[in-house]
Amino acid sequence: QVQLVESGGGLVQPGGSLRLSCAASGSIFSIYVMAWYRQAPGNERELVARITSGGRINYADSVKGRFTISRDNAKNTVDLQMNNLKLEDTADYYCNVGGSLLTRADFSSWGQGTQVTVSS
């Protein structure tokens, strides 16, 4: 009942930048939290950044100072600006959105993932 569409992944050299975007649509009443996770081959999925409806933001220590998460509450979108990318940022990045539906039931939805490859 909630669809997430991600965009913006790709191949970039170390030190470069990418911007990921995620748009949520469907039977949404409200969104509490929007987040980006990533999963590298052989690793568990990990939280990269999250932002609440009130604007509270958390970042993984490994991306602090380099990544910036932002959201547009009116458009139900969340972006992740990634600067000074490092080889270890290579992973599949997933958008996650949590909130409530028009039925007032809670939901947590995942995007399909977008690949980010940092390579020289």
Buried (B, 14 or more C-beta within 10 A) or exposed (E): EBBBBBBBBEEBEEEEEBBBBBBBEBEBEEBBBBBBBBBBEEEEBEBBBBBBBEEEEBBBEEBEEBBBBBBEEEEBBBBBBBBEBEEEBBBBBBBBBBBBBEEEEEBEBBBEBBEBBBEE
